[in-house]
Amino acid sequence: MSALAPPPTRTVERGLFSTYGARLGLPAGIVVTMIVGSLLSDRFLTLQNLTNVLINMSIVGIIVVGMTFVFVTRGLADLSVPATVAVGGLLVLGLQPSIGTVPAALVGVLAAAIAGAVNGWLVGYAGLNPVITTLASGTIVLGIAQVFVGGVIVYGSDPEAQAFLTGRVFGVVPVIVLIFLAIVAAGHLVLSRTVIGRWSYAVGSNPLATQASAVPVKRVRAFAFLLTGTLAGLSGVLLGITLQTARPGIGMGYEFDAITAVVVGGVSLLGGSGTVLYAFGGLLFVQLLTNIMVLQGVATEPQGLVKGALIAGAVAIDVALRKRGGRE
């Protein structure tokens, strides 16, 4: 019997490494990034620069919350995000003069939510491939948006709404950042404290066993895409009001930024693991790293290479940790 003792010990060690290595790696990476940034530039740790980092991550951060649900439920990714962002931005600015900013914003979010609901039905209930489905639906939705505005740029007509979103509470925290943090908090509570959250983890971990346990697998997957579409539309609305201008391509690249943040945050592509808070941490890490590169004058192309390398590295780590934990 004593000869059989070492293997369980190694298994426990691997389990501890998988658990605590994944949990501590991201916070440590953020700390190291901030130290490096402060050494490279005396502007990095200034209040103005860090506030700008938060503002820049707010729009894509709202999308990250929804994308986390898609990943957790093993939905791979929602590539229709650029289109739903554009729909939100174009509708809110296009309808401002006739119905006002708030009703126009609601219409923009509702239209994006409908697009998300269609994705959810096609993926969750019809069982279509999420990547191909959302890529196709995004192309269609973006085409509809272009027809709506005639392929031109739409300008805002409510500078007061812009001033509200760009204003700061107590002269420090921008309103748009508070909205973003509130959505992160709500998303975290839903995923970690509600039935739909527990179902999401179960669906991502083992969909067949979960379905046998009477969990509505199709409905849970559909909800993830509905949520992502809705939040992408909200991001487009906020972006349009903030910039006071929108065009059909306003959301291009946001899907890649959201996927990068979620993967770097440790949310598995294979589903069943990850949290909204760690996805937020992944976004913060990527934004801090991008900010350092901007301050150092690094061109846009190398920045894209760095983000691509982050995704590849994070996926490789995820696969390695799952193998160590016995989940292949």
VORO-236019 format. One record per residue (C-alpha): residue number from 1; residue in three letters; chain; x, y, z. Coordinates in Angstrom, 3 decimals. Layout:
N
+------+------+--------+----------+----------+----------+
| seke | tike | kolkol |       c1 |       c2 |       c3 |
+------+------+--------+----------+----------+----------+
|  NUM |  Ala |      A |        X |        Y |        Z |
...
+------+------+--------+----------+----------+----------+
END
This chain:
328
+------+------+--------+----------+----------+----------+
| seke | tike | kolkol |       c1 |       c2 |       c3 |
+------+------+--------+----------+----------+----------+
|    1 |  Met |      A |    0.000 |    0.000 |    0.000 |
|    2 |  Ser |      A |    2.854 |    2.388 |    0.764 |
|    3 |  Ala |      A |    4.066 |    2.010 |   -2.796 |
|    4 |  Leu |      A |    0.773 |    3.396 |   -4.041 |
|    5 |  Ala |      A |    0.993 |    6.587 |   -1.953 |
|    6 |  Pro |      A |    3.156 |    8.823 |   -4.240 |
|    7 |  Pro |      A |    0.773 |    8.987 |   -7.267 |
|    8 |  Pro |      A |   -2.138 |   10.522 |   -5.279 |
|    9 |  Thr |      A |    0.325 |   13.041 |   -3.809 |
|   10 |  Arg |      A |    1.396 |   14.140 |   -7.271 |
|   11 |  Thr |      A |   -2.244 |   14.343 |   -8.327 |
|   12 |  Val |      A |   -2.997 |   16.632 |   -5.398 |
|   13 |  Glu |      A |    0.014 |   18.791 |   -6.249 |
|   14 |  Arg |      A |   -1.165 |   19.083 |   -9.833 |
|   15 |  Gly |      A |   -4.653 |   20.016 |   -8.678 |
|   16 |  Leu |      A |   -3.266 |   22.704 |   -6.397 |
|   17 |  Phe |      A |   -1.099 |   24.054 |   -9.200 |
|   18 |  Ser |      A |   -4.056 |   24.132 |  -11.594 |
|   19 |  Thr |      A |   -6.265 |   25.915 |   -9.090 |
|   20 |  Tyr |      A |   -3.955 |   28.413 |   -7.440 |
|   21 |  Gly |      A |   -1.695 |   28.909 |  -10.464 |
|   22 |  Ala |      A |   -4.665 |   30.046 |  -12.525 |
|   23 |  Arg |      A |   -6.007 |   32.253 |   -9.722 |
|   24 |  Leu |      A |   -2.753 |   33.971 |   -8.812 |
|   25 |  Gly |      A |   -1.209 |   34.259 |  -12.272 |
|   26 |  Leu |      A |   -3.462 |   37.057 |  -13.524 |
|   27 |  Pro |      A |   -3.233 |   39.329 |  -10.448 |
|   28 |  Ala |      A |    0.534 |   38.834 |  -10.444 |
|   29 |  Gly |      A |    0.649 |   39.715 |  -14.137 |
|   30 |  Ile |      A |   -1.306 |   42.926 |  -13.523 |
|   31 |  Val |      A |    1.039 |   43.945 |  -10.699 |
|   32 |  Val |      A |    4.136 |   43.217 |  -12.783 |
|   33 |  Thr |      A |    2.670 |   45.156 |  -15.721 |
|   34 |  Met |      A |    2.022 |   48.188 |  -13.531 |
|   35 |  Ile |      A |    5.554 |   48.053 |  -12.135 |
|   36 |  Val |      A |    7.059 |   47.811 |  -15.613 |
|   37 |  Gly |      A |    4.821 |   50.608 |  -16.868 |
|   38 |  Ser |      A |    5.834 |   52.911 |  -14.032 |
|   39 |  Leu |      A |    9.518 |   52.241 |  -14.736 |
|   40 |  Leu |      A |    9.185 |   52.918 |  -18.454 |
|   41 |  Ser |      A |    7.136 |   56.114 |  -18.203 |
|   42 |  Asp |      A |    6.554 |   58.654 |  -15.447 |
|   43 |  Arg |      A |    3.109 |   59.327 |  -16.942 |
|   44 |  Phe |      A |    1.877 |   55.754 |  -16.488 |
|   45 |  Leu |      A |    0.763 |   55.903 |  -12.833 |
|   46 |  Thr |      A |   -0.745 |   59.375 |  -13.056 |
|   47 |  Leu |      A |   -4.449 |   59.727 |  -12.217 |
|   48 |  Gln |      A |   -5.198 |   61.105 |  -15.667 |
|   49 |  Asn |      A |   -3.575 |   58.193 |  -17.479 |
|   50 |  Leu |      A |   -5.189 |   55.495 |  -15.311 |
|   51 |  Thr |      A |   -8.567 |   57.197 |  -15.703 |
|   52 |  Asn |      A |   -8.083 |   57.151 |  -19.463 |
|   53 |  Val |      A |   -7.349 |   53.411 |  -19.250 |
|   54 |  Leu |      A |  -10.655 |   52.867 |  -17.437 |
|   55 |  Ile |      A |  -12.557 |   54.958 |  -19.968 |
|   56 |  Asn |      A |  -11.004 |   53.092 |  -22.891 |
|   57 |  Met |      A |  -11.871 |   49.702 |  -21.410 |
|   58 |  Ser |      A |  -15.450 |   50.616 |  -20.470 |
|   59 |  Ile |      A |  -17.085 |   50.154 |  -23.887 |
|   60 |  Val |      A |  -15.441 |   46.831 |  -24.707 |
|   61 |  Gly |      A |  -15.696 |   45.810 |  -21.036 |
|   62 |  Ile |      A |  -19.492 |   45.777 |  -21.225 |
|   63 |  Ile |      A |  -19.217 |   43.343 |  -24.145 |
|   64 |  Val |      A |  -16.735 |   41.228 |  -22.171 |
|   65 |  Val |      A |  -19.427 |   40.486 |  -19.572 |
|   66 |  Gly |      A |  -21.693 |   38.944 |  -22.214 |
|   67 |  Met |      A |  -18.837 |   37.143 |  -23.968 |
|   68 |  Thr |      A |  -17.935 |   35.510 |  -20.659 |
|   69 |  Phe |      A |  -21.356 |   33.841 |  -20.559 |
|   70 |  Val |      A |  -20.880 |   32.638 |  -24.155 |
|   71 |  Phe |      A |  -17.512 |   31.085 |  -23.291 |
|   72 |  Val |      A |  -18.721 |   29.502 |  -20.052 |
|   73 |  Thr |      A |  -21.627 |   27.797 |  -21.842 |
|   74 |  Arg |      A |  -19.239 |   26.435 |  -24.492 |
|   75 |  Gly |      A |  -20.613 |   28.782 |  -27.133 |
|   76 |  Leu |      A |  -17.106 |   29.462 |  -28.520 |
|   77 |  Ala |      A |  -17.569 |   33.143 |  -29.465 |
|   78 |  Asp |      A |  -20.046 |   35.720 |  -30.742 |
|   79 |  Leu |      A |  -18.620 |   37.270 |  -33.910 |
|   80 |  Ser |      A |  -21.699 |   39.419 |  -34.553 |
|   81 |  Val |      A |  -20.526 |   41.928 |  -31.934 |
|   82 |  Pro |      A |  -19.269 |   44.559 |  -34.436 |
|   83 |  Ala |      A |  -22.671 |   44.583 |  -36.122 |
|   84 |  Thr |      A |  -24.702 |   44.874 |  -32.916 |
|   85 |  Val |      A |  -22.416 |   47.640 |  -31.662 |
|   86 |  Ala |      A |  -22.984 |   49.485 |  -34.937 |
|   87 |  Val |      A |  -26.750 |   49.000 |  -34.710 |
|   88 |  Gly |      A |  -26.824 |   50.531 |  -31.234 |
|   89 |  Gly |      A |  -24.705 |   53.519 |  -32.230 |
|   90 |  Leu |      A |  -26.449 |   54.203 |  -35.537 |
|   91 |  Leu |      A |  -29.980 |   53.946 |  -34.167 |
|   92 |  Val |      A |  -29.423 |   56.122 |  -31.119 |
|   93 |  Leu |      A |  -27.927 |   58.942 |  -33.169 |
|   94 |  Gly |      A |  -30.195 |   58.471 |  -36.168 |
|   95 |  Leu |      A |  -33.385 |   58.593 |  -34.082 |
|   96 |  Gln |      A |  -32.264 |   61.324 |  -31.650 |
|   97 |  Pro |      A |  -33.776 |   64.246 |  -33.565 |
|   98 |  Ser |      A |  -37.209 |   62.628 |  -33.913 |
|   99 |  Ile |      A |  -37.857 |   60.784 |  -30.635 |
|  100 |  Gly |      A |  -35.156 |   61.969 |  -28.203 |
|  101 |  Thr |      A |  -32.019 |   60.382 |  -26.809 |
|  102 |  Val |      A |  -33.470 |   58.018 |  -24.193 |
|  103 |  Pro |      A |  -36.156 |   56.454 |  -26.429 |
|  104 |  Ala |      A |  -33.610 |   56.221 |  -29.262 |
|  105 |  Ala |      A |  -31.177 |   54.479 |  -26.922 |
|  106 |  Leu |      A |  -33.864 |   51.976 |  -25.928 |
|  107 |  Val |      A |  -34.630 |   51.266 |  -29.581 |
|  108 |  Gly |      A |  -30.930 |   50.725 |  -30.287 |
|  109 |  Val |      A |  -30.524 |   48.281 |  -27.400 |
|  110 |  Leu |      A |  -33.772 |   46.488 |  -28.321 |
|  111 |  Ala |      A |  -32.695 |   46.042 |  -31.946 |
|  112 |  Ala |      A |  -29.363 |   44.584 |  -30.826 |
|  113 |  Ala |      A |  -31.176 |   42.333 |  -28.358 |
|  114 |  Ile |      A |  -33.365 |   40.990 |  -31.167 |
|  115 |  Ala |      A |  -30.241 |   40.186 |  -33.174 |
|  116 |  Gly |      A |  -28.819 |   38.436 |  -30.099 |
|  117 |  Ala |      A |  -32.061 |   36.509 |  -29.644 |
|  118 |  Val |      A |  -31.884 |   35.285 |  -33.247 |
|  119 |  Asn |      A |  -28.294 |   34.134 |  -32.654 |
|  120 |  Gly |      A |  -29.402 |   32.419 |  -29.467 |
|  121 |  Trp |      A |  -32.200 |   30.567 |  -31.221 |
|  122 |  Leu |      A |  -29.984 |   29.467 |  -34.101 |
|  123 |  Val |      A |  -27.184 |   28.278 |  -31.798 |
|  124 |  Gly |      A |  -29.152 |   27.083 |  -28.781 |
|  125 |  Tyr |      A |  -32.249 |   25.584 |  -30.344 |
|  126 |  Ala |      A |  -31.306 |   24.883 |  -33.974 |
|  127 |  Gly |      A |  -27.856 |   23.628 |  -32.941 |
|  128 |  Leu |      A |  -25.898 |   25.543 |  -35.586 |
|  129 |  Asn |      A |  -22.185 |   26.267 |  -35.268 |
|  130 |  Pro |      A |  -21.802 |   29.443 |  -33.143 |
|  131 |  Val |      A |  -18.841 |   30.909 |  -35.051 |
|  132 |  Ile |      A |  -20.339 |   30.490 |  -38.531 |
|  133 |  Thr |      A |  -23.821 |   31.508 |  -37.368 |
|  134 |  Thr |      A |  -22.795 |   34.712 |  -35.620 |
|  135 |  Leu |      A |  -20.419 |   35.647 |  -38.427 |
|  136 |  Ala |      A |  -23.239 |   35.279 |  -40.970 |
|  137 |  Ser |      A |  -25.853 |   37.045 |  -38.843 |
|  138 |  Gly |      A |  -23.421 |   39.862 |  -38.121 |
|  139 |  Thr |      A |  -22.912 |   40.401 |  -41.853 |
|  140 |  Ile |      A |  -26.684 |   40.543 |  -42.389 |
|  141 |  Val |      A |  -27.305 |   42.886 |  -39.454 |
|  142 |  Leu |      A |  -24.480 |   45.173 |  -40.528 |
|  143 |  Gly |      A |  -25.951 |   45.285 |  -44.025 |
|  144 |  Ile |      A |  -29.330 |   46.302 |  -42.594 |
|  145 |  Ala |      A |  -27.625 |   49.015 |  -40.550 |
|  146 |  Gln |      A |  -25.894 |   50.348 |  -43.655 |
|  147 |  Val |      A |  -29.224 |   50.497 |  -45.498 |
|  148 |  Phe |      A |  -30.738 |   52.369 |  -42.558 |
|  149 |  Val |      A |  -28.154 |   55.158 |  -42.703 |
|  150 |  Gly |      A |  -27.453 |   54.969 |  -46.426 |
|  151 |  Gly |      A |  -23.848 |   53.963 |  -45.811 |
|  152 |  Val |      A |  -22.913 |   57.352 |  -44.390 |
|  153 |  Ile |      A |  -21.758 |   58.723 |  -41.053 |
|  154 |  Val |      A |  -24.474 |   59.716 |  -38.578 |
|  155 |  Tyr |      A |  -23.902 |   62.639 |  -36.239 |
|  156 |  Gly |      A |  -25.447 |   63.277 |  -32.825 |
|  157 |  Ser |      A |  -27.724 |   66.144 |  -31.922 |
|  158 |  Asp |      A |  -27.714 |   65.989 |  -28.110 |
|  159 |  Pro |      A |  -24.511 |   67.437 |  -26.628 |
|  160 |  Glu |      A |  -26.082 |   67.346 |  -23.153 |
|  161 |  Ala |      A |  -26.218 |   63.543 |  -23.240 |
|  162 |  Gln |      A |  -22.591 |   63.494 |  -24.313 |
|  163 |  Ala |      A |  -21.662 |   65.829 |  -21.469 |
|  164 |  Phe |      A |  -23.468 |   63.560 |  -18.990 |
|  165 |  Leu |      A |  -21.626 |   60.394 |  -20.032 |
|  166 |  Thr |      A |  -18.244 |   62.103 |  -20.163 |
|  167 |  Gly |      A |  -18.864 |   63.971 |  -16.908 |
|  168 |  Arg |      A |  -17.264 |   62.842 |  -13.651 |
|  169 |  Val |      A |  -18.814 |   62.044 |  -10.304 |
|  170 |  Phe |      A |  -17.129 |   64.121 |   -7.592 |
|  171 |  Gly |      A |  -14.842 |   65.333 |  -10.364 |
|  172 |  Val |      A |  -12.956 |   62.019 |  -10.409 |
|  173 |  Val |      A |  -14.816 |   58.963 |  -11.744 |
|  174 |  Pro |      A |  -16.364 |   59.246 |  -15.236 |
|  175 |  Val |      A |  -20.052 |   58.308 |  -15.454 |
|  176 |  Ile |      A |  -19.411 |   55.834 |  -18.259 |
|  177 |  Val |      A |  -16.919 |   53.992 |  -16.035 |
|  178 |  Leu |      A |  -19.534 |   53.724 |  -13.272 |
|  179 |  Ile |      A |  -22.005 |   52.243 |  -15.768 |
|  180 |  Phe |      A |  -19.382 |   49.724 |  -16.852 |
|  181 |  Leu |      A |  -18.513 |   48.724 |  -13.275 |
|  182 |  Ala |      A |  -22.210 |   48.344 |  -12.407 |
|  183 |  Ile |      A |  -22.677 |   45.945 |  -15.340 |
|  184 |  Val |      A |  -19.585 |   43.980 |  -14.301 |
|  185 |  Ala |      A |  -20.981 |   43.665 |  -10.761 |
|  186 |  Ala |      A |  -24.394 |   42.590 |  -12.049 |
|  187 |  Gly |      A |  -22.861 |   40.057 |  -14.450 |
|  188 |  His |      A |  -20.708 |   38.620 |  -11.674 |
|  189 |  Leu |      A |  -23.702 |   38.197 |   -9.379 |
|  190 |  Val |      A |  -25.799 |   36.538 |  -12.081 |
|  191 |  Leu |      A |  -23.058 |   34.074 |  -13.040 |
|  192 |  Ser |      A |  -21.967 |   33.244 |   -9.492 |
|  193 |  Arg |      A |  -25.142 |   33.568 |   -7.411 |
|  194 |  Thr |      A |  -28.144 |   32.598 |   -9.534 |
|  195 |  Val |      A |  -29.669 |   29.467 |  -11.023 |
|  196 |  Ile |      A |  -28.933 |   30.592 |  -14.576 |
|  197 |  Gly |      A |  -25.291 |   30.989 |  -13.550 |
|  198 |  Arg |      A |  -25.083 |   27.472 |  -12.117 |
|  199 |  Trp |      A |  -26.789 |   26.121 |  -15.198 |
|  200 |  Ser |      A |  -24.286 |   27.974 |  -17.418 |
|  201 |  Tyr |      A |  -21.334 |   26.242 |  -15.737 |
|  202 |  Ala |      A |  -23.093 |   22.876 |  -15.928 |
|  203 |  Val |      A |  -23.885 |   23.288 |  -19.630 |
|  204 |  Gly |      A |  -20.280 |   24.220 |  -20.401 |
|  205 |  Ser |      A |  -18.813 |   21.391 |  -18.332 |
|  206 |  Asn |      A |  -20.931 |   18.505 |  -19.601 |
|  207 |  Pro |      A |  -23.931 |   19.401 |  -21.776 |
|  208 |  Leu |      A |  -25.132 |   15.810 |  -22.238 |
|  209 |  Ala |      A |  -25.176 |   15.014 |  -18.520 |
|  210 |  Thr |      A |  -26.700 |   18.409 |  -17.775 |
|  211 |  Gln |      A |  -29.509 |   17.828 |  -20.257 |
|  212 |  Ala |      A |  -30.168 |   14.437 |  -18.669 |
|  213 |  Ser |      A |  -30.569 |   16.302 |  -15.354 |
|  214 |  Ala |      A |  -33.518 |   18.278 |  -16.781 |
|  215 |  Val |      A |  -31.536 |   21.510 |  -17.141 |
|  216 |  Pro |      A |  -32.775 |   23.571 |  -20.152 |
|  217 |  Val |      A |  -29.481 |   23.445 |  -22.054 |
|  218 |  Lys |      A |  -30.861 |   25.076 |  -25.201 |
|  219 |  Arg |      A |  -32.394 |   27.937 |  -23.251 |
|  220 |  Val |      A |  -29.181 |   28.577 |  -21.306 |
|  221 |  Arg |      A |  -27.078 |   28.774 |  -24.476 |
|  222 |  Ala |      A |  -29.642 |   31.012 |  -26.140 |
|  223 |  Phe |      A |  -29.591 |   33.318 |  -23.107 |
|  224 |  Ala |      A |  -25.810 |   33.754 |  -23.400 |
|  225 |  Phe |      A |  -26.097 |   35.057 |  -26.967 |
|  226 |  Leu |      A |  -29.112 |   37.191 |  -26.145 |
|  227 |  Leu |      A |  -27.159 |   38.784 |  -23.294 |
|  228 |  Thr |      A |  -24.117 |   39.412 |  -25.469 |
|  229 |  Gly |      A |  -26.189 |   41.023 |  -28.216 |
|  230 |  Thr |      A |  -27.976 |   43.247 |  -25.714 |
|  231 |  Leu |      A |  -24.776 |   44.392 |  -24.036 |
|  232 |  Ala |      A |  -23.075 |   44.964 |  -27.398 |
|  233 |  Gly |      A |  -26.013 |   47.152 |  -28.394 |
|  234 |  Leu |      A |  -25.698 |   49.078 |  -25.137 |
|  235 |  Ser |      A |  -21.991 |   49.550 |  -25.805 |
|  236 |  Gly |      A |  -22.824 |   50.931 |  -29.242 |
|  237 |  Val |      A |  -25.358 |   53.323 |  -27.753 |
|  238 |  Leu |      A |  -22.860 |   54.616 |  -25.190 |
|  239 |  Leu |      A |  -20.124 |   54.843 |  -27.810 |
|  240 |  Gly |      A |  -22.346 |   56.763 |  -30.215 |
|  241 |  Ile |      A |  -23.494 |   59.245 |  -27.576 |
|  242 |  Thr |      A |  -19.952 |   59.725 |  -26.292 |
|  243 |  Leu |      A |  -18.436 |   60.320 |  -29.729 |
|  244 |  Gln |      A |  -21.534 |   62.029 |  -31.163 |
|  245 |  Thr |      A |  -20.818 |   60.216 |  -34.383 |
|  246 |  Ala |      A |  -21.366 |   56.692 |  -35.695 |
|  247 |  Arg |      A |  -20.744 |   54.761 |  -38.875 |
|  248 |  Pro |      A |  -21.441 |   51.149 |  -39.929 |
|  249 |  Gly |      A |  -17.887 |   50.095 |  -39.076 |
|  250 |  Ile |      A |  -17.845 |   51.656 |  -35.604 |
|  251 |  Gly |      A |  -17.768 |   48.261 |  -33.865 |
|  252 |  Met |      A |  -14.987 |   46.664 |  -35.884 |
|  253 |  Gly |      A |  -12.401 |   44.940 |  -33.694 |
|  254 |  Tyr |      A |  -14.458 |   44.908 |  -30.511 |
|  255 |  Glu |      A |  -15.148 |   41.195 |  -30.820 |
|  256 |  Phe |      A |  -11.404 |   40.475 |  -30.963 |
|  257 |  Asp |      A |  -10.701 |   42.738 |  -27.979 |
|  258 |  Ala |      A |  -13.477 |   41.051 |  -25.971 |
|  259 |  Ile |      A |  -12.257 |   37.554 |  -26.852 |
|  260 |  Thr |      A |   -8.695 |   38.521 |  -25.914 |
|  261 |  Ala |      A |   -9.805 |   39.818 |  -22.521 |
|  262 |  Val |      A |  -11.948 |   36.772 |  -21.762 |
|  263 |  Val |      A |   -9.275 |   34.259 |  -22.763 |
|  264 |  Val |      A |   -6.488 |   36.103 |  -20.930 |
|  265 |  Gly |      A |   -8.819 |   36.226 |  -17.918 |
|  266 |  Gly |      A |   -8.773 |   32.447 |  -17.773 |
|  267 |  Val |      A |  -12.267 |   31.745 |  -19.105 |
|  268 |  Ser |      A |  -11.916 |   28.467 |  -20.960 |
|  269 |  Leu |      A |  -12.772 |   28.106 |  -24.646 |
|  270 |  Leu |      A |  -13.925 |   24.593 |  -23.783 |
|  271 |  Gly |      A |  -16.549 |   25.922 |  -21.383 |
|  272 |  Gly |      A |  -17.470 |   25.250 |  -17.779 |
|  273 |  Ser |      A |  -14.956 |   27.510 |  -16.034 |
|  274 |  Gly |      A |  -14.135 |   31.169 |  -15.565 |
|  275 |  Thr |      A |  -15.687 |   34.209 |  -13.903 |
|  276 |  Val |      A |  -16.757 |   37.704 |  -14.883 |
|  277 |  Leu |      A |  -14.295 |   39.195 |  -12.391 |
|  278 |  Tyr |      A |  -11.365 |   37.344 |  -13.922 |
|  279 |  Ala |      A |  -12.511 |   38.351 |  -17.402 |
|  280 |  Phe |      A |  -12.478 |   41.924 |  -16.075 |
|  281 |  Gly |      A |   -8.950 |   41.275 |  -14.822 |
|  282 |  Gly |      A |   -7.948 |   39.990 |  -18.252 |
|  283 |  Leu |      A |   -9.331 |   43.148 |  -19.838 |
|  284 |  Leu |      A |   -7.465 |   45.317 |  -17.331 |
|  285 |  Phe |      A |   -4.208 |   43.473 |  -18.027 |
|  286 |  Val |      A |   -4.590 |   43.867 |  -21.807 |
|  287 |  Gln |      A |   -5.527 |   47.547 |  -21.502 |
|  288 |  Leu |      A |   -2.569 |   48.296 |  -19.230 |
|  289 |  Leu |      A |   -0.227 |   46.504 |  -21.620 |
|  290 |  Thr |      A |   -1.698 |   48.409 |  -24.577 |
|  291 |  Asn |      A |   -1.351 |   51.673 |  -22.687 |
|  292 |  Ile |      A |    2.333 |   50.970 |  -22.044 |
|  293 |  Met |      A |    2.894 |   50.310 |  -25.731 |
|  294 |  Val |      A |    1.084 |   53.535 |  -26.671 |
|  295 |  Leu |      A |    3.160 |   55.556 |  -24.215 |
|  296 |  Gln |      A |    6.287 |   53.995 |  -25.700 |
|  297 |  Gly |      A |    5.214 |   54.876 |  -29.235 |
|  298 |  Val |      A |    4.704 |   51.295 |  -30.427 |
|  299 |  Ala |      A |    2.839 |   51.126 |  -33.756 |
|  300 |  Thr |      A |   -0.618 |   49.564 |  -34.080 |
|  301 |  Glu |      A |    0.547 |   46.476 |  -35.999 |
|  302 |  Pro |      A |    2.941 |   45.201 |  -33.301 |
|  303 |  Gln |      A |    0.186 |   45.772 |  -30.738 |
|  304 |  Gly |      A |   -1.998 |   43.353 |  -32.684 |
|  305 |  Leu |      A |    0.806 |   40.799 |  -32.697 |
|  306 |  Val |      A |    1.093 |   41.074 |  -28.908 |
|  307 |  Lys |      A |   -2.657 |   40.535 |  -28.452 |
|  308 |  Gly |      A |   -2.565 |   37.532 |  -30.766 |
|  309 |  Ala |      A |    0.316 |   36.075 |  -28.792 |
|  310 |  Leu |      A |   -1.639 |   36.607 |  -25.568 |
|  311 |  Ile |      A |   -4.587 |   34.630 |  -26.928 |
|  312 |  Ala |      A |   -2.356 |   31.789 |  -28.139 |
|  313 |  Gly |      A |   -0.511 |   31.674 |  -24.817 |
|  314 |  Ala |      A |   -3.689 |   31.790 |  -22.745 |
|  315 |  Val |      A |   -5.298 |   28.970 |  -24.745 |
|  316 |  Ala |      A |   -2.142 |   26.853 |  -24.396 |
|  317 |  Ile |      A |   -2.132 |   27.422 |  -20.630 |
|  318 |  Asp |      A |   -5.832 |   26.538 |  -20.415 |
|  319 |  Val |      A |   -5.267 |   23.251 |  -22.236 |
|  320 |  Ala |      A |   -2.254 |   22.434 |  -20.046 |
|  321 |  Leu |      A |   -4.135 |   23.165 |  -16.817 |
|  322 |  Arg |      A |   -7.094 |   21.059 |  -17.916 |
|  323 |  Lys |      A |   -4.779 |   18.142 |  -18.653 |
|  324 |  Arg |      A |   -3.182 |   18.494 |  -15.247 |
|  325 |  Gly |      A |   -6.619 |   18.580 |  -13.660 |
|  326 |  Gly |      A |   -7.768 |   15.550 |  -15.578 |
|  327 |  Arg |      A |  -10.254 |   17.449 |  -17.807 |
|  328 |  Glu |      A |   -9.306 |   16.919 |  -21.457 |
+------+------+--------+----------+----------+----------+
END
